[in-house]
Amino acid sequence: MPCSIDDQKLEYEIQNKGLNAPRLTPAHIDSAIKDISYHRLTDVLTVCVLTLMNGFTVTGESACASPENYNEEIGSKVAFENAREKIWMLEGYLLKEKLYQKSLNKPEM
């Protein structure tokens, strides 16, 4: 489950700018994935199901307009990326909640 080229470029830029506050990384997103399954539901539709380490699942879909354009490899890649993108939002919320809870325990100045 390698991260996309865009993820790699963005991560490189973030590191080069010295942005070191708590954040998500492509490696973290990939480490949240426990299992991947693909399902071709119609002659134009592929669904990717990602099971996360805690058992939660996210799905991604890909579809083409014409069955003649269907390609299993491409459909699977697109469906995976669409499912993986959803993990960013979930993990982002979780990180923000952790930071918020931590801020509540700070002593006042």
C-alpha positions, 0 to 999 in steps of 0.5 A, a space after each residue: 500500500 504505497 502512498 501516492 506520488 502526490 503524498 510523497 511530494 507533499 510530505 517532502 515539502 512539509 519536511 523541507 519547511 520544518 513543519 513539525 507540529 503534530 500532523 498526519 503522514 502518509 505512512 500513518 494513514 497506510 499503517 491504519 489499514 489492516 486489510 484490503 478487499 476489492 469487489 467488482 459489483 457490475 461490469 463498470 463498478 469496482 469497490 475497495 473495502 479497507 478494514 482499519 486496525 480498529 475494525 472500522 471499514 471505509 469504501 472507495 468506488 470507481 466506475 467507467 461509463 462504458 463496459 468496454 473501458 473497464 480495466 480491473 487494475 485501473 479500477 482497483 487503483 482508483 477505488 483504493 485511492 478513493 477509500 484511502 482518502 477517507 482515512 485522512 478525514 477520520 484520522 485528522 478528526 481523531 488527532 484534532 480531538 486528542 490535541 483538544 483533550 490535551 489542551 484541556 489538561 494544561 495548567 493556566 498561565 
